[in-house]
Amino acid sequence: MLASADLPYSGYVESDGALGVPNLGKLSDITAMLDGSTRMRVWQASASTWRADVLSDAGERDTYQLRGKTYIWDSGGELLTEVTGNQPIRPPRAADLLPPALALRLLHDAEGTARITSLPAERIAGRDAGGLRLLPTDPATTIGQIDIWADSVNGLPLQVEIIGRGSGQVVLASRFLQVAFNRPSGQVLTPAHGPGTGFTAASPADIANAAGDLDDEQLPGSLAGRSRIPSPPAFQEIGIYGRGLSTFAVITLSGHSGRRDLRSAERNGGTPLTFAKGFGVQIATPLITVVLAHPYDSFDTFLIAGMASPQLLAKAAAQLAAEPDRDL
């Protein structure tokens, strides 16, 4: 599986999520991927040259990776966006749910923190596929098990199922329904910019900030006993803590944006939290946990999210609310 990352292929994929993540304002595009079905066509020439189209009744949203650049085509708005520069940190996208991308990410994150067993072979997209099961040993992750089936000849992951801890239910699944191992043409992998369509350019920071109005308030070096991973330049406002399957991220939403998302979480069934020096809302799904925490003495709101236990993220939120020396 690990050796298949550069393999050329094309196919049709459907992913299904049943996480119950509510709409969180500007994060709605991300949360929508985790509930319901996502239909995708994919073409890959190599790990650095590929195209993934998200299909819907309203049109397509296509992502191209070509010669070190990323392009996004929105058929509804007839707009092509070129993302300039490297993307060391970016919001999740539908292409992350393709079985090869999802399997390789989970295998990487689970390295050294999961037991591996075999599964019976299956027939997937007309191919024989061998299976393995990852059983996480980290008690702080919400993942109970990960089942992956890969092509028996070349190792390309063809199906991934994630089961929530304690639920026994598949909460996220992605599967090829059609797959072919041929190198796609350059024409298919090149974004088209026809007459009458728009074109714009954006930096990776612009894409990351599109999720909300991020503040650059200094985040602590550790939270809930997890050390902070150093952030790339220009992304210091995003904090990533811990390693493995219970890693969680923190962003600081400034002013009205954070309060708006906090109220949205409350309206959508979030559980109220009270800290010694603040308050918040927690949304716990079978896989993703989200906490919004607002200190009493700050205009900012912290958004904490990850495949980590509600207890761990509530502890991190309480620590953030208690951080001293805030600017009023």
C-alpha positions in Angstrom: 0.0 0.0 0.0 2.7 2.5 0.9 4.5 1.7 -2.3 1.4 2.5 -4.4 1.4 6.3 -3.8 2.9 7.0 -7.2 0.8 4.5 -9.2 -1.1 5.9 -12.2 -4.8 5.1 -12.2 -8.3 6.4 -12.8 -11.7 5.6 -11.4 -15.0 6.5 -9.8 -15.3 6.7 -6.0 -18.2 7.1 -3.5 -17.6 8.0 0.1 -20.2 7.9 2.8 -20.1 9.7 6.2 -22.5 9.4 9.1 -20.9 11.6 11.7 -23.7 14.1 12.5 -21.4 17.1 12.4 -23.6 20.3 12.4 -23.2 23.3 10.1 -20.5 25.5 11.6 -20.8 28.7 9.6 -17.8 29.1 7.3 -16.8 25.5 8.0 -19.9 24.2 6.3 -18.1 23.0 3.2 -15.8 20.8 5.4 -18.6 19.4 7.6 -20.7 18.6 4.6 -18.1 16.1 3.4 -18.5 14.1 6.6 -22.3 13.5 6.3 -24.0 11.9 3.3 -22.5 10.7 0.1 -19.7 12.3 -2.0 -19.3 11.2 -5.6 -15.9 11.6 -7.2 -14.0 10.9 -10.4 -10.2 10.7 -10.1 -7.3 10.6 -12.6 -3.7 10.2 -11.3 -0.5 10.2 -13.3 1.7 10.3 -10.2 1.5 11.5 -6.6 2.3 15.1 -7.8 0.1 15.1 -10.9 -3.6 14.3 -10.5 -7.2 15.5 -10.8 -10.2 14.8 -8.6 -13.7 16.0 -9.5 -16.5 16.2 -7.0 -19.9 15.6 -8.7 -23.2 17.0 -7.6 -26.6 17.9 -9.1 -25.4 21.5 -9.1 -22.3 20.9 -11.1 -18.6 20.0 -10.4 -15.8 21.2 -8.2 -12.5 20.0 -9.6 -9.1 20.0 -8.0 -6.0 19.7 -10.1 -2.4 19.1 -8.9 0.0 20.0 -11.8 3.6 20.9 -11.9 3.7 21.9 -8.2 0.6 24.1 -8.5 -3.0 23.5 -7.4 -6.0 24.6 -9.4 -9.6 24.6 -8.3 -12.4 24.7 -10.9 -16.0 25.7 -9.8 -18.4 24.9 -12.6 -21.3 26.7 -10.9 -19.3 30.0 -10.6 -17.4 29.3 -13.8 -14.2 30.2 -11.9 -10.7 28.7 -12.0 -8.5 29.5 -9.0 -4.8 29.0 -9.0 -3.3 28.4 -5.6 0.2 29.8 -5.7 3.0 28.5 -3.5 3.4 25.5 -1.2 0.5 24.3 1.0 2.1 23.1 4.2 -1.3 23.5 6.0 -4.7 23.5 4.2 -8.3 22.8 5.0 -9.5 19.2 4.3 -10.8 18.7 0.7 -12.9 15.9 -0.9 -9.8 14.4 -2.5 -8.6 13.5 1.0 -11.5 11.0 1.1 -10.3 9.0 -1.9 -9.3 5.5 -0.7 -5.6 5.8 -1.6 -5.2 9.2 0.1 -7.3 8.2 3.1 -5.6 4.9 3.6 -2.1 6.3 3.3 -2.8 9.1 5.8 -4.3 6.7 8.3 -1.4 4.2 8.0 1.0 7.1 8.5 -0.8 8.4 11.6 -1.3 5.0 13.1 2.4 4.0 12.7 3.6 2.4 16.0 0.2 3.0 17.8 -1.9 0.2 16.3 -2.1 -3.5 16.1 -2.5 -5.0 12.6 -4.5 -8.1 11.7 -5.6 -9.6 8.4 -9.1 -9.6 6.9 -10.7 -11.9 4.3 -10.2 -10.9 0.7 -13.0 -9.1 -1.2 -13.9 -8.3 -4.7 -13.9 -4.5 -5.2 -14.4 -2.7 -8.5 -13.8 -5.9 -10.3 -10.5 -6.5 -8.6 -9.3 -9.0 -6.0 -8.4 -7.1 -2.8 -6.6 -8.2 0.3 -7.5 -6.6 3.6 -6.0 -5.6 6.9 -7.4 -4.1 10.1 -5.7 -1.5 12.3 -6.7 -1.6 15.9 -5.5 1.7 17.6 -3.8 1.3 21.0 -4.1 5.0 21.8 -7.0 5.3 24.3 -7.5 9.0 23.4 -8.5 8.5 19.8 -12.2 8.1 18.8 -11.2 5.5 16.2 -12.1 1.9 17.1 -10.7 0.2 14.0 -9.7 0.9 10.5 -10.3 -1.7 7.7 -8.5 -1.3 4.4 -8.7 -3.4 1.3 -6.0 -3.0 -1.4 -5.5 -4.4 -4.9 -3.8 -7.8 -4.6 -1.5 -7.1 -7.5 -0.3 -3.5 -7.0 -1.4 -2.6 -3.5 -3.5 0.4 -4.4 -6.1 0.9 -1.5 -9.6 0.3 -3.0 -11.8 0.6 0.1 -11.5 2.1 3.6 -13.9 1.8 6.5 -13.5 3.6 9.8 -15.4 2.3 12.8 -16.0 4.6 15.8 -14.7 3.4 19.2 -17.4 1.7 21.2 -20.0 2.1 18.5 -19.3 -0.9 16.2 -20.7 1.2 13.3 -18.9 2.3 10.1 -18.9 6.1 10.4 -16.8 6.9 7.3 -16.3 4.7 4.2 -14.8 5.3 0.8 -14.8 2.8 -2.0 -13.9 2.5 -5.7 -16.8 1.4 -7.8 -14.7 1.6 -11.0 -10.9 1.5 -11.3 -8.4 1.2 -14.2 -4.6 1.2 -14.1 -3.8 3.4 -17.0 -1.9 6.6 -17.3 -4.3 9.5 -18.0 -3.7 11.9 -20.8 -2.2 15.3 -20.2 -5.4 16.9 -21.6 -7.4 15.3 -18.8 -5.0 16.6 -16.2 -4.8 20.2 -17.4 -7.4 22.7 -16.2 -9.4 24.3 -18.9 -10.0 28.1 -18.8 -12.5 28.8 -21.6 -13.9 32.1 -22.9 -16.3 33.8 -20.6 -15.0 32.0 -17.5 -13.2 33.7 -14.6 -9.7 33.3 -13.2 -8.2 34.3 -9.9 -5.1 33.5 -7.8 -4.9 32.8 -4.1 -2.2 32.0 -1.6 -2.3 28.9 0.7 -2.8 31.4 3.6 -5.9 32.8 1.8 -7.4 29.3 1.5 -6.7 28.5 5.2 -8.2 31.8 6.4 -11.3 31.2 4.3 -12.6 29.0 7.1 -12.9 31.9 9.4 -11.3 35.2 10.6 -8.2 33.8 12.2 -6.3 35.7 14.9 -2.6 35.5 15.5 -2.9 35.2 19.3 0.0 33.2 20.7 -0.9 29.5 21.4 0.8 27.6 24.2 3.6 25.1 23.7 1.5 22.2 25.0 -2.1 21.5 25.7 -3.7 18.6 27.6 -0.3 17.0 27.9 0.3 17.1 24.2 3.2 19.0 22.8 2.7 21.5 19.9 4.1 20.6 16.5 6.0 23.5 15.0 3.9 25.4 12.4 5.3 26.4 9.0 6.0 30.1 8.4 2.9 32.2 7.9 0.7 29.6 9.7 1.7 30.2 13.3 -2.0 31.0 14.1 -2.8 27.3 13.6 -1.7 25.0 16.4 -1.3 21.3 16.0 -0.9 19.2 19.1 0.2 15.6 19.7 1.0 12.9 17.2 -0.9 9.9 15.8 -4.6 9.3 15.6 -5.5 11.6 18.5 -3.7 14.7 17.1 -5.9 17.8 17.3 -5.8 21.3 15.8 -6.5 24.7 17.4 -7.4 27.9 15.6 -8.2 31.2 17.2 -11.4 32.9 15.7 -11.4 36.6 16.2 -14.2 38.8 17.5 -17.7 38.3 16.1 -16.7 35.4 13.8 -15.9 33.1 16.8 -19.0 34.1 18.7 -21.2 33.5 15.7 -19.8 30.0 15.2 -20.2 29.3 19.0 -23.9 30.3 18.8 -24.3 28.1 15.7 -22.9 25.1 17.6 -25.3 25.8 20.5 -28.3 25.9 18.1 -27.3 22.7 16.5 -27.3 20.6 19.6 -23.8 21.2 21.0 -23.3 20.4 24.7 -22.6 23.5 26.9 -19.3 23.6 28.8 -18.3 25.8 31.7 -14.7 26.4 32.7 -13.2 28.3 35.6 -12.4 31.2 33.3 -14.7 30.8 30.3 -17.4 28.8 28.6 -17.9 26.8 25.5 -19.7 24.2 23.4 -18.7 20.7 22.6 -19.9 18.6 19.6 -19.0 14.9 20.0 -19.6 12.7 17.0 -18.6 9.0 16.6 -15.3 10.1 15.0 -14.8 13.9 15.1 -14.8 16.0 18.3 -15.2 19.8 18.1 -15.0 22.2 21.0 -15.4 26.0 20.8 -14.1 27.8 23.9 -14.5 31.4 24.8 -12.5 32.9 27.7 -14.3 35.5 29.8 -11.5 38.1 29.4 -11.0 37.8 25.6 -12.8 38.8 22.4 -11.4 35.6 20.8 -12.9 32.1 20.6 -10.8 28.9 20.2 -11.9 26.2 17.9 -10.4 22.8 18.8 -11.0 19.7 16.6 -9.6 16.2 16.0 -10.3 12.5 16.1 -9.7 12.7 19.8 -11.9 12.0 22.9 -14.3 14.6 24.2 -12.5 14.5 27.6 -9.1 15.3 26.0 -10.4 18.3 24.0 -12.4 19.6 27.0 -9.2 19.6 29.0 -7.4 21.5 26.2 -10.2 24.0 26.1 -10.2 24.6 29.8 -6.4 25.2 29.6 -6.8 27.7 26.8 -9.6 29.6 28.7 -7.3 29.9 31.7 -4.2 31.2 29.8 -3.1 34.5 31.5 -2.3 37.9 30.1 -4.9 38.3 27.5 -5.4 41.6 25.7 -8.8 43.1 26.2 
